Amino acid sequence: MQHQKTKKLKRKSKIEIVDLPNDGPLTIIPLSAVLSNYVKNKSKHKVKVLNKEGQLDTRWLKYEFPHWQMVWLEKGVNLKWDRRQRSFFLSVSK
């Protein structure tokens, strides 16, 4: 008689959601604060940073965001932009 393997249920960790203040072009300062806090905590959970309309515009996303991705990837943070949800996702890079 064969024994059946049972699946262990695992809890999925919920994504932490951070909302940026609406400071216009100065929204970059709170974003960098969120990123530096994420590096200090060194936790492996994902963080979702909301970017509402009028905070970081499409021009910033097109020209500055790739540079920010390279800088923070060196520090161990992987940045991804989701256009549909208008938010950034932060995760630990290996």
N, C-alpha and C positions, 0 to 999 in steps of 0.2 A: 504494500500500500504506500502510495506516495504522499508526502506531506505538502500541503499547500503553503506557499509563501504568503505572508500577509504584508500588505503595504502599510508603512508607518506614515501617519498623517503629519505633515509639517506645516507649521504656521508660516505664512508669508509675511514678511515685515512690510508694514505700510510705509509708503513714500512720505517723507516729511515735506510739507508744502510751505514755502517762504514767499511772502508777498512783498515786492519792492515798493517803496514810497514813490509817489508821483512828483519827482523833482525836475522833470524835463530832461535837459541834457546832463544834469548832475546826478542822474540815476546811476551812473557808472560807479560812483563812490560807495553807495550801499551794496552794489553787486560785488565789488572787490572785497568789501567787508565780509559778505556771506562766503565768498570763496576762501578767504584767509581763515575764517573760523572753521570751515570744512576741512582744511588742511591740518589745522591744529588738533581737531578732534580725532583724526585718523580712524574714523569709523567707516565700515564698509557699506553702510546703508545709502540708499539713493535719496537725493534731494531734488525736489521740483521747485524751480524759481519762476514765479509767474511774472510775465511781462505784458502788461495791459497796453492798449493803444496809447500812443503819445509818450511812452516812457523811453524805450530804446527804439529808434525808428529803423526803417528798412535800410537806410544809408549806413548806419552803424553796423547793422547785421551783415551787410554786403562787404564792407571794406575793413572794419575793425575786428569783427568777430573771429575771422581766421587767425589773425595775429594773437588774439587772446587765447584761442585754443592751443596754439603752439607754446605760449608762455606757461600756461597752467598745466599742460601735459608734462612739461619738464618737472613741475612740482608734484606730479602724481594725481592730478584731477582731470578727468575726462569730461569735457563739455559737449553737449549735444543740443541742438536747437530743433524744436518741433513747431512747425509753422501752424498746424491745425490747432494745437493747444495754446499757442503763443507763450511758450515757456521753455526754459532751459532745464536740462537734466544733468545733474552732477553725479559722477560715480568715480570710484577709485580705479586708477589705471595701474597695471602691473608692470 
